[in-house]
Structures are given as C-alpha cells and as structure tokens.
Amino acid sequence: MPVDAKVAAVKAKVGRFAVRLFVALLFALLALTAKTAAAGDEGTVDDTGLATVQSCTRYGPVDVRYGFGFWEACQVSVAWNRAGYRSTETIRPPYLSSADIGHQVRVDRLYDRHSGHMTVAHDYPRHTWVFAFVSVPCMGIAFFVLMWPILRTVRRRRGTQQTAHP
C-alpha cells in the first residue's frame, strides 16, 4: 500500500472519530441540559429553612456541569428550622436566579445516599419525567455513538472466528 493511501486512510479514520466524538459530546450536553432543567433532585428532606439569596454566579452558554443555556448557582444564607443554626449554602441551577438576590426563599435540605446533602428551593417544580425520557436516552445515544466502532469490531471478529471453526 503506497504511503499516500495509508495517510489518507488514517486521515479518514481520524475524521470519523472526530465526528463521532462531536456527536457524542453534543448528546451528552443535551443530557446535562435536560437534567438541569428537570430539577430532578430527589431525596429525603432532612431539614427546612428560610434562606436569603446573597449572590449568584452565571454559567453558560455551554457548561460541562449544566449543559446548554445560561444557568445561575446562588449563594444563600440559611436559617435551618430543625437544626437551629445558620449556614451558607450554594444552590445549583435551576432553582434561583440573580432576580432573587436580597429575597427570602424557603429551602429544603435533601439527603440522598449517593450524593449526600443538597440544598434546593422548596416550591420549585421537579420534572423527573424530563430526566427519564430525555436525559437518559441522550446519554445512551452518546455512549452508543462512541462504542459503535468497538462493538462492530467485536461482532466482526466473532463472525470470523465462527466461520473459521465450523
């Protein structure tokens, strides 16, 4: 095989991999966007409190934690009801925005055995169906797009082995 043909073959493989990587990244970011918008934080409510929003940090238009769009994580000072103390917490998107600075909001402290404690806005609607029907399939597609060449190679090798040994 001439050198030019080998170089062209390598460039084609690199190009296909770059396209697969881009498509997988796109679907992964779509999944993160859906997860952030769904506000699918689940867990047992440990405590409730009244929080004063102190400041917010804006993320976007593309962020590896929250996906596409502009999102704000806000620092709040919380007076916890049950525990009886004050603490400063960060509430991640999508619960609050910079429009809430200076206002008081009710918050819940959730406990989940996987992620530990998390503070969320009390009355924010949670759309877990968005996470289940958008985020999870997008992550599956991203995984499949990246794994397809490997799966195809394994399938070809199994087919070759089966035909070689009748």
PyMOL commands that set and color helices and strands:
alter all, ss='L'
color gray80, all
select helices_A, chain A and resi 3-38+98-100+128-164
alter helices_A, ss='H'
color red, helices_A
select strands_A, chain A and resi 44-59+62-63+67-68+71-80+86-91+104-112+116-121
alter strands_A, ss='S'
color yellow, strands_A
deselect
rebuild
show_as cartoon
